[in-house]
Amino acid sequence: QVQLVESGGGLVQAGGSLRLSCAASGRAFSTMGWFRRAPGKEREFVAAIRWSGSVTYLADSVKGRFIISRDNAKNTLYLQMNSLKPEDTAVYYCAARNGDGAYNYAFLYDNWGQGTQVTVAS
């Protein structure tokens, strides 16, 4: 049975950093990503990464601040979040799928974690 478990969320001051982790069990996935949902907003794409780890995608809103990476030996996905802003406050979800097509639409992913809360105080 596939399971994705996120960790690393919390409360941080603006300008601070957090590192999210997502441990996958049950199988490996070619494409993994992070999405987030802020209060009162739709779930939005944050970042995605291919199996090789060398191909990554970032939403414009987080470019230059967030880094996505993966450790395939540990079957774990990471999101390093730097220079955090209050508008980054959201529940962050890990997602995984097979296939190397489009990566930035939530409906393409059929495996999801339970989410981890990130709160950035101003």
Biotite code that builds the C-alpha atoms (Angstrom):
import biotite.structure as struc

atoms = struc.array([
    struc.Atom([0.000, 0.000, 0.000], chain_id="A", res_id=1, res_name="GLN", atom_name="CA", element="C"),
    struc.Atom([1.328, 3.400, -1.004], chain_id="A", res_id=2, res_name="VAL", atom_name="CA", element="C"),
    struc.Atom([1.783, 5.936, 1.749], chain_id="A", res_id=3, res_name="GLN", atom_name="CA", element="C"),
    struc.Atom([3.219, 9.443, 1.712], chain_id="A", res_id=4, res_name="LEU", atom_name="CA", element="C"),
    struc.Atom([4.029, 11.018, 5.069], chain_id="A", res_id=5, res_name="VAL", atom_name="CA", element="C"),
    struc.Atom([5.070, 14.658, 5.345], chain_id="A", res_id=6, res_name="GLU", atom_name="CA", element="C"),
    struc.Atom([6.993, 16.209, 8.201], chain_id="A", res_id=7, res_name="SER", atom_name="CA", element="C"),
    struc.Atom([8.876, 19.394, 8.997], chain_id="A", res_id=8, res_name="GLY", atom_name="CA", element="C"),
    struc.Atom([6.116, 21.967, 9.061], chain_id="A", res_id=9, res_name="GLY", atom_name="CA", element="C"),
    struc.Atom([5.763, 24.506, 11.840], chain_id="A", res_id=10, res_name="GLY", atom_name="CA", element="C"),
    struc.Atom([5.735, 28.152, 12.813], chain_id="A", res_id=11, res_name="LEU", atom_name="CA", element="C"),
    struc.Atom([8.545, 30.396, 11.612], chain_id="A", res_id=12, res_name="VAL", atom_name="CA", element="C"),
    struc.Atom([9.193, 34.132, 11.460], chain_id="A", res_id=13, res_name="GLN", atom_name="CA", element="C"),
    struc.Atom([9.233, 35.884, 8.110], chain_id="A", res_id=14, res_name="ALA", atom_name="CA", element="C"),
    struc.Atom([12.655, 35.528, 6.527], chain_id="A", res_id=15, res_name="GLY", atom_name="CA", element="C"),
    struc.Atom([13.231, 32.192, 8.200], chain_id="A", res_id=16, res_name="GLY", atom_name="CA", element="C"),
    struc.Atom([13.630, 28.712, 6.768], chain_id="A", res_id=17, res_name="SER", atom_name="CA", element="C"),
    struc.Atom([11.971, 25.316, 7.029], chain_id="A", res_id=18, res_name="LEU", atom_name="CA", element="C"),
    struc.Atom([12.672, 21.977, 5.432], chain_id="A", res_id=19, res_name="ARG", atom_name="CA", element="C"),
    struc.Atom([9.794, 19.693, 4.593], chain_id="A", res_id=20, res_name="LEU", atom_name="CA", element="C"),
    struc.Atom([10.246, 15.968, 4.085], chain_id="A", res_id=21, res_name="SER", atom_name="CA", element="C"),
    struc.Atom([7.962, 13.403, 2.498], chain_id="A", res_id=22, res_name="CYS", atom_name="CA", element="C"),
    struc.Atom([8.694, 9.736, 3.089], chain_id="A", res_id=23, res_name="ALA", atom_name="CA", element="C"),
    struc.Atom([7.152, 7.438, 0.501], chain_id="A", res_id=24, res_name="ALA", atom_name="CA", element="C"),
    struc.Atom([6.507, 3.777, 1.101], chain_id="A", res_id=25, res_name="SER", atom_name="CA", element="C"),
    struc.Atom([5.068, 1.047, -1.057], chain_id="A", res_id=26, res_name="GLY", atom_name="CA", element="C"),
    struc.Atom([6.690, 2.024, -4.326], chain_id="A", res_id=27, res_name="ARG", atom_name="CA", element="C"),
    struc.Atom([8.860, 4.557, -6.086], chain_id="A", res_id=28, res_name="ALA", atom_name="CA", element="C"),
    struc.Atom([7.493, 7.295, -8.338], chain_id="A", res_id=29, res_name="PHE", atom_name="CA", element="C"),
    struc.Atom([8.950, 8.967, -11.377], chain_id="A", res_id=30, res_name="SER", atom_name="CA", element="C"),
    struc.Atom([7.519, 12.403, -10.585], chain_id="A", res_id=31, res_name="THR", atom_name="CA", element="C"),
    struc.Atom([6.998, 13.869, -7.125], chain_id="A", res_id=32, res_name="MET", atom_name="CA", element="C"),
    struc.Atom([5.840, 17.283, -6.149], chain_id="A", res_id=33, res_name="GLY", atom_name="CA", element="C"),
    struc.Atom([4.652, 19.707, -3.543], chain_id="A", res_id=34, res_name="TRP", atom_name="CA", element="C"),
    struc.Atom([1.386, 21.575, -3.555], chain_id="A", res_id=35, res_name="PHE", atom_name="CA", element="C"),
    struc.Atom([-0.074, 23.935, -0.991], chain_id="A", res_id=36, res_name="ARG", atom_name="CA", element="C"),
    struc.Atom([-3.459, 25.244, 0.051], chain_id="A", res_id=37, res_name="ARG", atom_name="CA", element="C"),
    struc.Atom([-3.759, 28.548, 1.825], chain_id="A", res_id=38, res_name="ALA", atom_name="CA", element="C"),
    struc.Atom([-6.897, 29.416, 3.807], chain_id="A", res_id=39, res_name="PRO", atom_name="CA", element="C"),
    struc.Atom([-9.729, 30.269, 1.443], chain_id="A", res_id=40, res_name="GLY", atom_name="CA", element="C"),
    struc.Atom([-7.705, 29.467, -1.666], chain_id="A", res_id=41, res_name="LYS", atom_name="CA", element="C"),
    struc.Atom([-7.401, 26.665, -4.173], chain_id="A", res_id=42, res_name="GLU", atom_name="CA", element="C"),
    struc.Atom([-4.646, 24.091, -3.943], chain_id="A", res_id=43, res_name="ARG", atom_name="CA", element="C"),
    struc.Atom([-1.696, 25.352, -5.971], chain_id="A", res_id=44, res_name="GLU", atom_name="CA", element="C"),
    struc.Atom([1.437, 23.891, -7.444], chain_id="A", res_id=45, res_name="PHE", atom_name="CA", element="C"),
    struc.Atom([4.703, 24.675, -5.654], chain_id="A", res_id=46, res_name="VAL", atom_name="CA", element="C"),
    struc.Atom([7.422, 22.404, -7.043], chain_id="A", res_id=47, res_name="ALA", atom_name="CA", element="C"),
    struc.Atom([8.046, 19.107, -8.806], chain_id="A", res_id=48, res_name="ALA", atom_name="CA", element="C"),
    struc.Atom([10.995, 16.868, -9.521], chain_id="A", res_id=49, res_name="ILE", atom_name="CA", element="C"),
    struc.Atom([11.689, 13.974, -11.880], chain_id="A", res_id=50, res_name="ARG", atom_name="CA", element="C"),
    struc.Atom([13.263, 10.645, -10.935], chain_id="A", res_id=51, res_name="TRP", atom_name="CA", element="C"),
    struc.Atom([16.795, 11.740, -11.907], chain_id="A", res_id=52, res_name="SER", atom_name="CA", element="C"),
    struc.Atom([16.626, 14.613, -9.475], chain_id="A", res_id=53, res_name="GLY", atom_name="CA", element="C"),
    struc.Atom([18.265, 16.876, -12.022], chain_id="A", res_id=54, res_name="SER", atom_name="CA", element="C"),
    struc.Atom([15.023, 18.102, -13.559], chain_id="A", res_id=55, res_name="VAL", atom_name="CA", element="C"),
    struc.Atom([13.013, 20.351, -11.294], chain_id="A", res_id=56, res_name="THR", atom_name="CA", element="C"),
    struc.Atom([10.176, 22.803, -11.652], chain_id="A", res_id=57, res_name="TYR", atom_name="CA", element="C"),
    struc.Atom([9.206, 25.660, -9.368], chain_id="A", res_id=58, res_name="LEU", atom_name="CA", element="C"),
    struc.Atom([6.237, 27.986, -9.277], chain_id="A", res_id=59, res_name="ALA", atom_name="CA", element="C"),
    struc.Atom([7.190, 31.589, -10.049], chain_id="A", res_id=60, res_name="ASP", atom_name="CA", element="C"),
    struc.Atom([6.161, 32.622, -6.544], chain_id="A", res_id=61, res_name="SER", atom_name="CA", element="C"),
    struc.Atom([8.858, 30.464, -4.934], chain_id="A", res_id=62, res_name="VAL", atom_name="CA", element="C"),
    struc.Atom([11.690, 30.617, -7.473], chain_id="A", res_id=63, res_name="LYS", atom_name="CA", element="C"),
    struc.Atom([14.930, 31.720, -5.863], chain_id="A", res_id=64, res_name="GLY", atom_name="CA", element="C"),
    struc.Atom([13.640, 30.819, -2.397], chain_id="A", res_id=65, res_name="ARG", atom_name="CA", element="C"),
    struc.Atom([12.592, 27.150, -2.447], chain_id="A", res_id=66, res_name="PHE", atom_name="CA", element="C"),
    struc.Atom([14.580, 24.111, -3.509], chain_id="A", res_id=67, res_name="ILE", atom_name="CA", element="C"),
    struc.Atom([13.080, 20.702, -4.244], chain_id="A", res_id=68, res_name="ILE", atom_name="CA", element="C"),
    struc.Atom([15.204, 17.574, -4.037], chain_id="A", res_id=69, res_name="SER", atom_name="CA", element="C"),
    struc.Atom([14.835, 13.835, -3.573], chain_id="A", res_id=70, res_name="ARG", atom_name="CA", element="C"),
    struc.Atom([16.813, 10.915, -2.225], chain_id="A", res_id=71, res_name="ASP", atom_name="CA", element="C"),
    struc.Atom([15.748, 7.855, -4.197], chain_id="A", res_id=72, res_name="ASN", atom_name="CA", element="C"),
    struc.Atom([17.697, 5.485, -1.953], chain_id="A", res_id=73, res_name="ALA", atom_name="CA", element="C"),
    struc.Atom([15.512, 6.653, 0.937], chain_id="A", res_id=74, res_name="LYS", atom_name="CA", element="C"),
    struc.Atom([12.441, 7.193, -1.244], chain_id="A", res_id=75, res_name="ASN", atom_name="CA", element="C"),
    struc.Atom([12.135, 10.637, 0.304], chain_id="A", res_id=76, res_name="THR", atom_name="CA", element="C"),
    struc.Atom([11.221, 14.015, -1.139], chain_id="A", res_id=77, res_name="LEU", atom_name="CA", element="C"),
    struc.Atom([12.347, 17.333, 0.338], chain_id="A", res_id=78, res_name="TYR", atom_name="CA", element="C"),
    struc.Atom([11.410, 20.986, 0.072], chain_id="A", res_id=79, res_name="LEU", atom_name="CA", element="C"),
    struc.Atom([13.893, 23.494, 1.431], chain_id="A", res_id=80, res_name="GLN", atom_name="CA", element="C"),
    struc.Atom([12.063, 26.759, 1.998], chain_id="A", res_id=81, res_name="MET", atom_name="CA", element="C"),
    struc.Atom([14.143, 29.893, 2.547], chain_id="A", res_id=82, res_name="ASN", atom_name="CA", element="C"),
    struc.Atom([13.252, 33.569, 2.913], chain_id="A", res_id=83, res_name="SER", atom_name="CA", element="C"),
    struc.Atom([9.761, 32.597, 3.940], chain_id="A", res_id=84, res_name="LEU", atom_name="CA", element="C"),
    struc.Atom([6.985, 35.154, 3.629], chain_id="A", res_id=85, res_name="LYS", atom_name="CA", element="C"),
    struc.Atom([3.603, 35.348, 5.376], chain_id="A", res_id=86, res_name="PRO", atom_name="CA", element="C"),
    struc.Atom([1.964, 34.530, 2.036], chain_id="A", res_id=87, res_name="GLU", atom_name="CA", element="C"),
    struc.Atom([3.703, 31.144, 2.116], chain_id="A", res_id=88, res_name="ASP", atom_name="CA", element="C"),
    struc.Atom([1.431, 30.176, 4.999], chain_id="A", res_id=89, res_name="THR", atom_name="CA", element="C"),
    struc.Atom([-0.503, 27.091, 3.928], chain_id="A", res_id=90, res_name="ALA", atom_name="CA", element="C"),
    struc.Atom([-0.919, 23.372, 4.328], chain_id="A", res_id=91, res_name="VAL", atom_name="CA", element="C"),
    struc.Atom([1.757, 21.744, 2.192], chain_id="A", res_id=92, res_name="TYR", atom_name="CA", element="C"),
    struc.Atom([1.036, 18.437, 0.503], chain_id="A", res_id=93, res_name="TYR", atom_name="CA", element="C"),
    struc.Atom([3.384, 15.899, -0.975], chain_id="A", res_id=94, res_name="CYS", atom_name="CA", element="C"),
    struc.Atom([2.172, 14.261, -4.182], chain_id="A", res_id=95, res_name="ALA", atom_name="CA", element="C"),
    struc.Atom([3.483, 11.481, -6.389], chain_id="A", res_id=96, res_name="ALA", atom_name="CA", element="C"),
    struc.Atom([2.711, 10.005, -9.769], chain_id="A", res_id=97, res_name="ARG", atom_name="CA", element="C"),
    struc.Atom([4.243, 7.884, -12.478], chain_id="A", res_id=98, res_name="ASN", atom_name="CA", element="C"),
    struc.Atom([4.858, 9.330, -15.900], chain_id="A", res_id=99, res_name="GLY", atom_name="CA", element="C"),
    struc.Atom([6.931, 12.239, -17.117], chain_id="A", res_id=100, res_name="ASP", atom_name="CA", element="C"),
    struc.Atom([4.265, 14.425, -18.605], chain_id="A", res_id=101, res_name="GLY", atom_name="CA", element="C"),
    struc.Atom([2.769, 17.542, -17.139], chain_id="A", res_id=102, res_name="ALA", atom_name="CA", element="C"),
    struc.Atom([3.633, 18.133, -13.502], chain_id="A", res_id=103, res_name="TYR", atom_name="CA", element="C"),
    struc.Atom([1.791, 21.204, -12.247], chain_id="A", res_id=104, res_name="ASN", atom_name="CA", element="C"),
    struc.Atom([-1.830, 20.081, -12.069], chain_id="A", res_id=105, res_name="TYR", atom_name="CA", element="C"),
    struc.Atom([-3.081, 18.411, -8.923], chain_id="A", res_id=106, res_name="ALA", atom_name="CA", element="C"),
    struc.Atom([-5.447, 16.073, -10.802], chain_id="A", res_id=107, res_name="PHE", atom_name="CA", element="C"),
    struc.Atom([-2.441, 14.391, -12.443], chain_id="A", res_id=108, res_name="LEU", atom_name="CA", element="C"),
    struc.Atom([-1.264, 13.019, -9.105], chain_id="A", res_id=109, res_name="TYR", atom_name="CA", element="C"),
    struc.Atom([-2.965, 9.964, -7.632], chain_id="A", res_id=110, res_name="ASP", atom_name="CA", element="C"),
    struc.Atom([-0.990, 9.664, -4.420], chain_id="A", res_id=111, res_name="ASN", atom_name="CA", element="C"),
    struc.Atom([-1.121, 12.299, -1.691], chain_id="A", res_id=112, res_name="TRP", atom_name="CA", element="C"),
    struc.Atom([0.133, 12.841, 1.806], chain_id="A", res_id=113, res_name="GLY", atom_name="CA", element="C"),
    struc.Atom([-2.003, 14.142, 4.643], chain_id="A", res_id=114, res_name="GLN", atom_name="CA", element="C"),
    struc.Atom([-0.403, 17.587, 4.607], chain_id="A", res_id=115, res_name="GLY", atom_name="CA", element="C"),
    struc.Atom([1.753, 19.569, 7.003], chain_id="A", res_id=116, res_name="THR", atom_name="CA", element="C"),
    struc.Atom([1.004, 23.079, 8.230], chain_id="A", res_id=117, res_name="GLN", atom_name="CA", element="C"),
    struc.Atom([3.472, 25.881, 7.554], chain_id="A", res_id=118, res_name="VAL", atom_name="CA", element="C"),
    struc.Atom([2.781, 29.193, 9.254], chain_id="A", res_id=119, res_name="THR", atom_name="CA", element="C"),
    struc.Atom([4.941, 32.243, 8.614], chain_id="A", res_id=120, res_name="VAL", atom_name="CA", element="C"),
    struc.Atom([4.518, 35.057, 11.102], chain_id="A", res_id=121, res_name="ALA", atom_name="CA", element="C"),
    struc.Atom([5.164, 38.639, 10.051], chain_id="A", res_id=122, res_name="SER", atom_name="CA", element="C"),
])
